[in-house]
Amino acid sequence: MLTEIFLAFRYLFRGKARHVSFIGIISAIGIVLGVATVIVAVSIVNGIDGALLERIMQFQYHITLDTRDSDQLYLMQKELSKEEGVEDSSLSVRTQVFAQIGDTIVPLVVRGFQLDDPGQEQFFSQYIKEEFNDSGFFLGKGLSRRFFFKDKIEFYPLDERLTLEKEPIRGYFETGLYDVDNYYLISDLEKAKNLSPHYHLFLGLRLSEPFAADRLADEIARRYPQSIITTWTETNQQLFATLRLQKIALFIILSLIIIVASFNIFATLTIKVVEKTKDIGILKSIGFTSRRILSIFTLQGLVLGVIGTLGGVTLGLGICFFLEKHPIISLPEEIFFTPYLPVSVDYGEVILIGVVAIFISFLSSIWPARRACRFCPTEALRYE
């Protein structure tokens, strides 16, 4: 096997025809650029997906619990707050009002938190941008920009009596989630309950490990069989499916770049076989089997693939680390949930991309190698 390896490197890097070595370099560069492109593109998609999930998990509860008996919710809150892995448990209210803005009626969601609770107050305070009063509604920044609210908001509660009410604006908040910042009002829990008899009271849990939500939800379901339990993964199931499909489609499409680059290896080895026809005849005449000839030329394709893949991984990771340390490409935050192009390297995916690139390079060398091993010694020596 050492002889085959020696001949493969000799034919690849020390051929008499200098242009063949140049083509080999171009082939390796093609793999380098293809692998680097796939790594950078997949890492950017991972970064955008990660930024989106981080925003979602920050403002949403990881587990929500519903029950018809509101008193039981208070009991469940006390018990589950002591559960291992639960960082915070709190009651929330969701209802709706119809804000009057000039001649326009706009439906808005009212979310009530236990703002007198230290944990809830600390949680929501990270999103507050401005605070003017001690009572009233917090408005989303996007909502205030759209309708130019000043010091109060006029609205009709969700009730049969269409009575116009007024409430001062307590301040402004911003979560980075478009729907929340443009359609939500935040108030104290009791205030939200008193707006209308039609409200939804539920218990929310935030966990130290969000991806353990499904396991903990199963345990809670066994303890409280009458409750309705929803996890954040179930709430965002369609989003996760879309992100997964997007990543698979992106990987397949970008892999075509590597496949196109591998055609350079195919062309290089085809030329190499023609150039080394005489050498193939000599090797066969001194006892080299077709299998050993096949090994020499497939090793050349494998070497080009490995060199190109290692170079591509180095270049791709270098670009990713540069973009991570120097966020120079800005993005519209309301669409991508982050002001700059995010990058998140998944080393498992990097290894997969490298293995696929090497495998494709190996496949592209098989046909020229099979052509070389089929030469008859007498016919090959005619090139002498």
C-alpha positions in Angstrom: 0.0 0.0 0.0 3.0 2.3 0.6 3.9 2.0 -3.0 0.5 3.1 -4.1 0.6 6.1 -1.8 4.0 7.1 -3.0 3.0 6.9 -6.7 -0.2 8.8 -6.0 1.6 11.7 -4.5 4.3 11.6 -7.2 1.8 11.7 -10.0 -0.2 14.4 -8.3 2.6 16.8 -7.4 5.6 15.9 -9.5 4.1 15.2 -13.0 6.2 16.2 -16.0 3.4 18.3 -17.4 3.3 21.3 -15.2 -0.2 22.3 -16.2 -1.6 19.2 -14.6 -0.3 20.2 -11.2 -1.8 23.6 -11.8 -5.2 22.0 -12.5 -4.8 20.0 -9.3 -4.3 23.2 -7.4 -7.4 24.7 -9.0 -9.3 21.5 -8.1 -8.3 21.8 -4.4 -9.2 25.5 -4.4 -12.7 24.7 -5.7 -13.2 22.3 -2.8 -11.8 24.9 -0.4 -14.3 27.6 -1.5 -17.2 25.1 -1.6 -16.7 23.8 1.9 -16.0 27.3 3.3 -19.2 28.6 1.7 -21.3 25.8 3.2 -19.8 26.2 6.7 -20.4 30.0 6.7 -23.9 29.8 5.3 -25.0 27.1 7.7 -23.4 28.9 10.7 -25.3 32.1 9.8 -28.6 30.2 9.6 -27.8 28.7 13.0 -27.0 32.2 14.4 -30.3 33.6 13.1 -32.3 30.6 14.4 -30.5 30.8 17.8 -31.3 34.6 18.1 -34.9 33.9 17.3 -35.2 31.1 19.8 -33.5 33.1 22.5 -36.0 36.0 22.1 -38.9 33.6 22.1 -37.7 31.8 25.3 -36.9 35.1 27.0 -40.5 36.5 27.0 -42.6 33.3 26.8 -43.2 30.8 29.6 -41.5 27.5 29.1 -44.6 25.7 30.4 -48.1 27.0 30.8 -50.9 25.4 32.9 -54.6 25.9 32.5 -57.5 24.7 34.7 -61.1 25.6 35.2 -60.6 26.1 38.9 -58.7 29.3 39.4 -58.1 28.6 43.1 -56.3 25.4 42.1 -53.9 27.5 40.0 -52.8 29.4 43.2 -52.2 26.1 44.9 -50.2 24.8 41.9 -48.1 27.9 41.9 -47.0 27.4 45.5 -46.2 23.7 44.9 -44.5 24.0 41.6 -42.3 26.9 42.6 -40.5 24.4 44.8 -40.0 21.9 41.9 -36.4 21.2 41.0 -35.5 23.1 37.8 -38.2 25.7 38.1 -36.7 29.2 38.3 -40.0 31.1 38.4 -43.7 30.3 38.6 -46.3 33.1 38.3 -49.9 33.7 37.3 -50.7 35.7 34.2 -53.9 37.1 32.7 -54.6 37.6 29.0 -57.6 39.6 27.8 -58.4 42.1 25.0 -59.4 45.7 24.6 -60.3 47.9 21.6 -58.3 51.0 21.6 -59.8 54.1 20.0 -57.2 56.2 18.1 -59.0 59.1 16.4 -61.6 57.5 14.3 -59.9 54.1 14.3 -60.6 51.1 16.5 -57.6 48.8 17.1 -57.8 45.5 18.9 -55.0 45.1 21.4 -53.9 42.2 23.8 -53.6 43.0 27.5 -51.2 40.9 29.4 -51.4 41.0 33.2 -48.3 40.1 35.3 -47.9 39.9 39.1 -45.7 43.1 39.0 -45.8 43.3 42.8 -43.9 40.0 42.9 -40.1 40.6 43.1 -39.3 37.8 40.5 -41.9 39.1 38.0 -40.9 42.7 38.6 -37.3 41.8 37.9 -38.2 39.8 34.8 -40.3 42.5 33.2 -38.0 45.4 34.2 -35.3 44.2 31.7 -37.7 45.1 28.9 -38.8 48.5 30.2 -37.4 51.4 28.2 -39.2 54.3 29.9 -41.4 54.6 32.9 -43.5 57.7 33.8 -46.1 56.7 36.4 -46.9 54.1 39.0 -50.1 52.9 37.4 -51.6 52.4 34.0 -50.5 50.4 30.9 -47.0 49.7 29.6 -47.1 50.1 25.8 -44.9 48.3 23.3 -42.4 50.6 21.6 -43.6 49.6 18.2 -47.2 50.4 19.2 -46.3 53.8 20.5 -44.4 54.6 17.2 -47.3 53.5 15.1 -50.0 55.6 16.8 -48.1 58.4 18.5 -49.6 57.8 22.0 -48.8 60.6 24.5 -49.9 60.3 28.1 -53.1 58.2 28.0 -54.9 55.5 26.0 -58.7 55.3 25.4 -60.2 51.9 24.9 -63.3 49.8 25.1 -63.0 46.7 27.3 -64.0 43.2 26.2 -67.6 43.6 27.6 -71.1 43.9 26.5 -71.2 47.5 27.7 -69.4 49.6 25.2 -68.1 52.2 27.7 -65.1 54.2 26.6 -62.5 54.1 29.4 -59.2 56.0 29.8 -56.0 54.8 31.4 -52.6 56.6 31.8 -49.6 55.3 30.0 -47.2 54.0 32.6 -44.2 53.6 30.3 -42.8 51.8 27.2 -41.3 48.4 26.8 -39.5 46.5 24.0 -38.9 42.8 23.8 -37.7 42.5 20.2 -40.7 40.4 19.2 -42.8 42.2 16.6 -46.2 40.9 17.6 -45.6 41.7 21.3 -44.1 45.2 20.8 -46.8 46.2 18.3 -50.0 44.7 19.8 -49.5 44.2 23.6 -50.4 46.3 26.6 -48.8 45.2 29.9 -50.5 45.8 33.2 -50.7 44.6 36.8 -52.5 41.2 37.2 -55.5 42.5 39.2 -55.9 45.5 36.9 -56.1 43.2 33.9 -58.7 41.0 35.6 -60.9 44.0 36.5 -61.0 45.3 32.9 -63.5 42.6 31.8 -65.1 39.4 33.1 -63.8 37.7 30.0 -60.1 36.9 30.7 -57.8 33.9 30.6 -56.0 33.2 33.8 -53.1 30.7 33.6 -49.9 29.6 35.4 -46.6 30.0 33.7 -43.3 28.3 34.6 -39.8 29.4 33.6 -37.1 26.7 33.8 -33.4 26.7 34.2 -33.1 24.3 31.3 -35.8 25.2 28.7 -35.3 22.0 26.7 -36.3 19.9 29.7 -39.9 21.4 29.4 -41.4 18.3 27.8 -40.0 15.9 30.5 -41.3 18.2 33.3 -44.6 18.7 31.6 -45.2 14.9 31.6 -44.4 14.7 35.4 -46.8 17.6 36.1 -49.5 16.0 34.0 -49.4 12.9 36.2 -49.7 15.0 39.3 -52.5 17.3 38.0 -54.5 15.2 35.5 -57.3 17.8 35.2 -54.9 20.6 34.0 -54.1 21.5 30.4 -50.4 21.8 29.9 -48.6 23.4 27.0 -44.8 23.7 26.5 -43.0 26.3 24.5 -41.9 23.7 22.0 -45.5 22.8 21.3 -46.5 26.4 21.0 -43.7 27.0 18.4 -44.0 23.6 16.7 -44.6 25.0 13.2 -41.7 27.5 13.6 -39.3 24.6 14.5 -40.5 22.5 11.6 -39.9 25.4 9.2 -36.5 26.1 10.6 -35.5 22.4 10.3 -36.8 22.2 6.7 -35.0 25.4 5.8 -31.7 24.1 7.2 -32.0 20.7 5.3 -32.9 22.5 2.0 -29.9 24.9 2.5 -27.5 22.1 3.2 -28.7 20.2 0.0 -28.5 23.3 -2.2 -25.1 24.4 -0.9 -23.8 20.8 -1.2 -24.2 21.2 -5.0 -21.4 23.8 -4.8 -19.1 21.0 -3.5 -20.4 18.6 -6.2 -19.6 21.2 -8.9 -16.1 21.7 -7.5 -15.6 18.0 -7.5 -15.9 18.0 -11.3 -12.5 19.7 -11.3 -11.1 16.6 -9.6 -12.8 14.4 -12.2 -11.2 16.5 -15.0 -7.8 16.5 -13.3 -7.7 12.8 -12.9 -9.0 12.2 -16.4 -6.1 14.2 -17.8 -3.7 12.5 -15.4 -4.8 9.1 -16.7 -4.1 10.1 -20.3 -0.7 11.6 -19.3 0.3 8.5 -17.4 -0.9 5.9 -19.9 2.7 4.7 -20.6 3.4 4.5 -16.8 0.2 2.4 -16.3 1.4 0.0 -19.0 4.8 -0.3 -17.4 3.3 -0.9 -13.9 1.0 -3.6 -15.3 3.8 -5.3 -17.1 5.9 -5.6 -13.9 3.0 -7.1 -12.0 0.7 -4.4 -10.7 -2.9 -5.6 -10.6 -5.8 -3.6 -11.7 -6.8 -3.1 -8.1 -3.5 -1.5 -7.3 -3.8 0.8 -10.3 -7.3 1.7 -9.1 -5.9 2.6 -5.7 -3.3 4.9 -7.1 -5.8 7.1 -8.9 -8.5 7.0 -6.3 -5.9 8.1 -3.7 -5.1 11.1 -5.8 -8.8 12.2 -5.7 -8.9 11.5 -2.0 -5.8 13.5 -1.3 -7.2 16.5 -3.3 -10.5 16.1 -1.4 -8.8 16.0 2.0 -6.5 19.0 1.2 -9.5 21.0 -0.1 -11.7 20.1 2.8 -9.1 21.0 5.5 -8.5 24.3 3.7 -12.2 24.9 3.4 -12.8 24.1 7.1 -10.0 26.5 8.1 -11.2 29.3 5.8 -14.9 28.8 6.8 -14.2 28.8 10.6 -11.9 31.8 10.2 -14.6 33.8 8.5 -17.1 32.7 11.1 -14.8 33.7 14.0 -14.1 37.0 12.3 -17.9 37.8 11.9 -18.5 36.7 15.5 -15.8 39.0 16.9 -16.4 41.9 14.5 -20.2 42.2 13.8 -19.9 44.5 10.8 -23.0 43.4 8.8 -26.1 45.1 10.1 -29.6 43.6 9.8 -33.2 45.0 10.3 -33.8 43.9 13.9 -37.6 43.8 13.6 -37.2 41.0 11.0 -34.1 39.0 12.1 -34.4 39.7 15.9 -30.8 40.9 16.0 -29.1 44.1 14.9 -26.1 42.3 13.4 -25.4 39.2 11.4 -25.2 36.4 14.0 -23.0 33.4 13.6 -23.2 30.2 15.5 -20.8 27.3 14.7 -22.0 23.8 15.2 -18.9 21.6 15.1 -21.0 18.5 14.6 -22.3 20.0 11.3 -18.7 21.1 10.4 -17.5 17.5 10.7 -20.5 16.3 8.6 -19.8 18.9 5.9 -16.1 17.8 5.8 -17.0 14.1 5.6 -19.5 14.7 2.8 -16.9 16.8 0.9 -14.3 14.1 1.1 -16.8 11.4 0.1 -17.9 13.4 -2.9 -14.2 14.0 -3.9 -13.6 10.2 -3.6 -16.6 9.4 -5.8 -15.4 11.8 -8.5 -12.1 9.9 -8.8 -13.6 6.5 -9.3 -14.5 6.7 -13.0 -11.0 8.0 -14.1 -9.4 5.4 -11.9 -11.5 2.6 -13.3 -10.6 3.7 -16.8 -6.9 3.6 -15.9 -7.1 0.1 -14.4 -8.8 -1.3 -17.6 -5.8 -0.4 -19.8 -4.2 -3.4 -21.5 -0.4 -3.3 -20.9 0.4 -3.8 -24.6 -2.0 -1.0 -25.7 -0.7 1.3 -22.9 2.9 0.8 -24.0 2.1 2.0 -27.5 2.3 5.5 -26.0 6.0 5.0 -25.5 
